[in-house]
Amino acid sequence: MEPKKPFHEIVAEKLIEQLKQGTAPWQKPWQPGEAGAIVPMNPTTENRYKGINAMWLMAQGYSDQRWMTYKQAQDIGAQVRKGEKGTGIQYWKFNDEQTLRDENGKPVIDQNGEKVKQITKLERPRPFFATVFNAEQIDGLPPLQPKIEAEQTWKAHERAESILVASGAVIRHGEADRAFYRPSTDSIHLPEKGQFPSADNYYATALHELGHWTGHSSRLDRDLTGSFGSESYAKEELRAEIASMILGDELGIGHDPSQHVAYVGSWIKSLQDDPLEVFRAAADAEKIQGHVLGLEQAHEQALLKESTIEPKIQQVEIDGQSYAVIHADDLVQKNRNSIMGKVLAVEPNAIYTKFGKNADGRDQVAAHNPAKLDAIPAIGSFSTINYGSDGLGKLLGNAQSKTKEQRIER
């Protein structure tokens, strides 16, 4: 049901209150840990909530990141407890889908006997609302899996470094205790790595500055003209800070907002003057993350194309769906040292993992040799398989794995 007060005002009022208390989502420090363990996500769709919906759900104060609708909970055998109050989220509809009709007003039917749909762009986007519940309000859900920090942190550092390299950004070290992005030279400036208290802190800082770097006119083209203390400067910091939080969760490197407390007053004033500003900031933060991760994906695709090794691809049917499968050995030879993804199937001669999508948007699936792994992962788990120089695999970050001696079951 649509709220009585405009949604943006409700969100802004809540965040202003939390900013004053130092508890707004992007003000909370997080320790390094499992990637994707902080930002709200829907376990039934395996998608995270984005933009202002993510900020709004995080502002509710629950420690469990899982959210879903009443029906989604019922569909998986869980139940929202009686008396629990849901949290409203907002989506925008930009297109309208209608049944195509002929000159007589009858539905047009295609060759398969289905009604033909016509999608038209709306002149004005329309909002619609949904109500979701946190996992702490629901009975019958499995507990969150424990975090396995040591291996996850190692993996996070490796990926953070690859993101910086893939961006192509000019990064200069040796700035004493200062970290900043300079638009005039389009360069990021950081202290030496050894000056940071930890690798997590270094990469979190570098990725924050990379967020500013995306605002250059040749990239996402944001207003970077503000000087320190100005309103536009504070607005840009808000975008970079939210993006840093999202990226920190994506990688599992944590989030340290302590260096940005000076902007709190400006953020409060900005939201009081214009409640929609936090919506724009959250949307821009998503664009920052999308741009950075898009560069990472493009870099990986380029590395694959540069290889002279042609991968052996075979068609495999898993649970009634056909996949084009690449052998993990070929991926290892193509400069990929590790493969992280969801386990689709475990068979005596192969373990299949889905590790992303290719340039055409199709699932990329790898086949691993069980004999090369230290353990056998469980179906449905997200596993990282690290391949050393000897070509032997080591399973990382999967508490559900089975030893080789245990029977492999489909």
ZAROBA-159183 format. One record per residue (C-alpha): x, y, z; residue in three letters. Coordinates in pm, whole numbers, padded with zeros to 5 digits, always signed. Each point is the difference from the previous one (the first is absolute). Layout:
<lovexs>
XYZALA...
</lovexs>
This chain:
<lovexs>
+00000+00000+00000MET+00134+00343-00093GLU+00109+00200+00305PRO-00186+00318+00097LYS+00315+00210+00003LYS+00219-00002-00316PRO+00250-00284+00015PHE+00300+00227-00054HIS-00097+00213+00300GLU-00037-00305+00225ILE+00343-00128-00103VAL+00168+00340+00030ALA-00143+00062+00349GLU+00125-00338+00120LYS+00347+00049-00146LEU+00029+00355+00138ILE-00081-00136+00346GLU+00261-00273-00041GLN+00261+00242-00136LEU-00036+00206+00316LYS+00055-00315+00206GLN+00284-00129-00220GLY-00194-00313-00097THR-00091+00059-00366ALA+00085-00305-00216PRO+00314+00150-00151TRP+00116+00128+00343GLN+00029-00347+00152LYS+00344-00161-00003PRO+00013-00364-00110TRP+00281-00242+00056GLN+00132-00202-00295PRO-00180-00328-00049GLY-00211-00191-00244GLU-00077+00179-00327ALA-00363+00099-00043GLY-00086-00031+00369ALA-00117+00352+00085ILE-00208+00161-00275VAL-00362-00128+00003PRO-00078-00284-00238MET-00291-00223-00093ASN+00094-00366+00057PRO-00275-00127-00230THR+00122+00197-00302THR+00367+00017+00114GLU-00002+00368-00096ASN+00095+00285+00229ARG-00221+00302+00049TYR+00135+00310-00169LYS-00001+00376+00027GLY-00221+00161+00258ILE-00173-00330+00081ASN+00332-00137+00125ALA+00059+00310+00215MET-00355-00013+00134TRP+00015-00368+00096LEU+00340+00043+00164MET-00143+00288+00202ALA-00250-00236+00165GLN+00267-00129+00238GLY-00011-00377-00062TYR+00322-00200+00009SER-00122-00257-00255ASP+00038+00120-00360GLN-00278-00222-00142ARG-00333+00155-00100TRP-00297-00142-00188MET-00373+00042-00053THR-00263-00187+00201TYR-00077-00224-00297LYS+00366-00074-00071GLN+00040-00116+00360ALA-00304-00225-00031GLN+00123-00144-00330ASP+00315-00135+00169ILE-00185-00140+00300GLY+00068+00290+00238ALA-00250+00223+00178GLN-00002+00365+00104VAL-00078+00011+00371ARG-00339+00133+00100LYS+00006+00368+00086GLY+00321+00080-00189GLU-00008+00321-00202LYS+00146+00004-00349GLY+00219+00268-00156THR-00108+00176-00317GLY+00233+00034-00297ILE-00054+00190-00322GLN+00060-00090-00363TYR-00055+00202-00313TRP-00176-00119-00310LYS+00139+00150-00320PHE-00179-00220-00253ASN-00351-00136-00031ASP-00079-00343-00140GLU-00335-00048-00174GLN-00157-00263-00222THR+00019+00094-00367LEU-00345+00013-00164ARG-00115-00001-00362ASP-00235+00246-00170GLU-00297-00185+00151ASN+00134+00031+00351GLY+00085-00369+00030LYS+00334-00119+00143PRO+00267-00081-00259VAL+00116-00362+00036ILE+00348-00118-00102ASP+00092-00332-00165GLN+00025-00167+00340ASN-00351+00101+00099GLY+00121+00264+00245GLU-00128+00355+00019LYS+00242+00250-00151VAL+00118+00259+00250LYS+00092+00356-00086GLN+00236+00201+00218ILE-00034+00377-00006THR+00208+00260+00181LYS-00196+00204+00252LEU+00005+00377-00034GLU+00046+00022+00375ARG+00146-00284+00208PRO-00245-00136+00258ARG+00098-00117+00347PRO-00133-00317+00156PHE+00054-00139+00346PHE+00074-00336+00156ALA+00020-00113+00362THR+00288-00218+00116VAL+00094-00165+00328PHE+00339-00059+00153ASN+00116-00355+00071ALA-00007+00083+00371GLU-00378+00041-00034GLN-00045-00339-00168ILE-00014-00350+00147ASP+00127-00301-00191GLY+00300+00155-00176LEU+00342-00164+00030PRO+00256+00198+00200PRO+00256+00209-00182LEU+00310-00197-00094GLN+00303+00088+00214PRO+00257+00227-00156LYS+00336-00148-00091ILE+00220+00305+00023GLU+00357-00107-00069ALA-00047-00139-00351GLU-00272+00253-00088GLN+00227+00290+00095THR+00283-00135-00216TRP-00239-00031-00292LYS-00134+00352+00060ALA+00347+00155-00019HIS+00073-00181-00325GLU-00322+00119-00157ARG+00034+00357+00129ALA+00343+00020-00161GLU-00136-00136-00327SER-00277+00264+00005ILE+00255+00278+00040LEU+00210-00141-00284VAL-00303-00053-00225ALA-00112+00361+00047SER+00313+00134-00164GLY+00000+00285+00251ALA+00326+00183+00065VAL+00083-00072+00366ILE+00296+00175+00161ARG+00133-00093+00342HIS+00201+00214+00239GLY-00243+00267+00122GLU+00097-00018+00370ALA-00332-00048+00181ASP-00231+00135-00271ARG-00228-00189-00240ALA-00182+00188-00275PHE-00103+00011-00365TYR+00121+00299-00204ARG-00236+00077-00293PRO+00244+00236-00172SER+00252-00281-00056THR-00258-00283+00012ASP+00215-00183+00253SER-00044-00174+00336ILE+00252+00079+00274HIS+00057-00230+00298LEU+00253-00049+00282PRO+00237-00293-00037GLU-00166-00336+00062LYS+00211-00061+00308GLY-00142+00312+00167GLN-00347-00153+00021PHE-00089-00202+00312PRO-00118-00291-00215SER-00043-00112-00359ALA-00377+00031+00044ASP+00039+00365+00097ASN+00224+00066-00300TYR-00239-00153-00252TYR-00307+00160+00159ALA+00169+00340-00031THR+00118-00065-00355ALA-00348-00110-00110LEU-00154+00308+00164HIS+00228+00221-00208GLU-00074-00214-00305LEU-00364+00093+00060GLY+00093+00367-00038HIS+00206-00090-00308TRP-00315-00128-00175THR-00145+00352+00018GLY+00244+00133-00262HIS-00166+00153-00308SER+00130-00287-00215SER-00178-00254+00220ARG-00317+00061+00207LEU+00037+00379-00017ASP-00101+00121+00347ARG+00060+00345+00148ASP+00353-00011+00145LEU+00056+00376+00009THR-00084+00055+00367GLY+00271+00098+00245SER+00038-00153+00346PHE-00284+00115+00226GLY-00238+00086-00284SER-00341-00157-00050GLU+00094-00161-00333SER+00315-00148+00157TYR-00206-00159+00279ALA-00251-00138-00251LYS+00279-00167-00197GLU+00143-00144+00322GLU-00341-00149+00081LEU-00007-00177-00336ARG+00353-00133+00038ALA-00066-00110+00359GLU-00314-00198-00088ILE+00177-00153-00300ALA+00297-00089+00221SER-00236-00172+00241MET-00163-00202-00279ILE+00335-00096-00153LEU+00137-00087+00342GLY-00289-00240+00045ASP+00044-00140-00351GLU+00362-00087+00076LEU-00019-00064+00374GLY+00273+00252+00092ILE-00202+00189+00260GLY-00090+00367+00024HIS+00163+00277+00205ASP-00196+00329-00003PRO+00207+00169+00270SER+00180+00232-00242GLN-00322+00154-00129HIS-00168+00121+00320VAL+00073+00359-00106ALA-00275-00020-00261TYR-00283-00104+00233VAL-00127+00354+00054GLY-00005+00067-00373SER-00179-00328-00069TRP-00269+00080+00257ILE-00055+00346-00146LYS-00011-00139-00353SER-00269-00256+00088LEU-00200+00255+00198GLN+00004+00241-00294ASP-00074-00270-00259ASP-00117-00345+00121PRO+00043-00138-00353LEU+00377+00056+00019GLU+00058-00332+00176VAL-00188-00176-00282PHE+00226+00162-00257ARG+00310-00077+00206ALA-00095-00367+00037ALA-00075-00027-00372ALA+00335+00159-00089ASP+00176-00237+00240ALA-00151-00295-00186GLU+00125+00150-00327LYS+00348+00031+00152ILE+00002-00365+00100GLN-00140-00106-00337GLY+00267+00197-00185HIS+00285-00138+00208VAL-00116-00361-00021LEU-00072+00043-00370GLY+00365+00096-00055LEU+00105-00307+00198GLU-00216-00225-00218GLN+00129+00160-00320ALA+00358-00053+00120HIS-00067-00369+00067GLU-00159-00042-00342GLN+00304+00163-00160ALA+00233-00240+00181LEU-00202-00295-00126LEU+00013+00126-00358LYS+00376+00053+00019GLU+00062-00364+00082SER+00101-00226-00288THR-00159-00301+00168ILE-00341-00093-00133GLU-00214-00139+00283PRO-00171-00333-00041LYS-00372+00072+00022ILE-00260-00271+00038GLN-00376+00006+00045GLN-00118-00144+00332VAL-00354-00036+00126GLU-00050+00074+00370ILE-00344-00029+00156ASP-00165+00026-00340GLY+00194+00306-00113GLN+00275-00003-00260SER+00328+00181+00071TYR+00313+00067-00204ALA+00275-00120+00234VAL+00367+00103-00003ILE+00251-00232+00164HIS+00166+00160+00300ALA+00346-00103-00125ASP-00050+00224-00303ASP-00106+00291+00218LEU+00309-00043+00216VAL+00219+00017-00310GLN-00181+00320-00096LYS+00151+00193+00293ASN-00291-00071+00235ARG+00147-00117+00331ASN-00328-00059+00177SER-00362-00063-00087ILE-00276+00111+00235MET-00362-00091-00057GLY-00312-00192+00093LYS+00022-00379-00015VAL-00261-00132-00244LEU+00074-00371+00019ALA+00244-00247+00154VAL+00068-00316-00199GLU+00268-00271+00028PRO+00200+00137-00293ASN-00078+00371+00012ALA-00112+00283+00226ILE-00186+00277-00183TYR+00009+00360+00123THR-00171+00307-00145LYS+00248+00287+00027PHE-00170+00292-00174GLY-00128+00098-00341LYS+00178+00049-00329ASN-00022+00302-00230ALA-00325-00137-00145ASP-00161-00023+00342GLY+00008-00380+00011ARG+00110-00198+00304ASP+00367-00100+00010GLN+00044-00349+00143VAL+00326-00175+00085ALA+00061-00372+00044ALA+00251-00090+00273HIS+00176-00331+00050ASN-00092-00130+00350PRO+00336-00177+00023ALA+00176+00337+00000LYS-00196+00147+00290LEU+00073-00022+00370ASP-00371-00034+00073ALA-00329-00046-00182ILE-00235+00302+00017PRO-00371-00032+00074ALA-00256+00065-00273ILE-00138+00352+00021GLY+00292+00139+00197SER+00219+00287-00116PHE+00355-00130-00019SER+00338+00133-00102THR+00242-00245-00159ILE+00356+00127-00002ASN+00246-00157-00245TYR+00368+00012+00082GLY+00290-00015-00243SER-00012-00379+00011ASP-00357+00002-00127GLY-00141-00153+00317LEU-00311+00157+00143GLY-00070+00108+00354LYS-00355+00065+00112LEU-00036+00327+00189LEU-00269+00147+00222GLY-00257-00279-00003ASN-00110-00140+00334ALA-00234-00247-00169GLN+00267-00187-00194SER+00056-00373+00032LYS+00330-00184+00011THR+00106-00210-00297LYS-00057-00315+00198GLU-00369+00075+00031GLN-00228-00122-00272ARG-00084+00247-00275ILE-00374+00025-00038GLU-00197+00184-00265ARG
</lovexs>
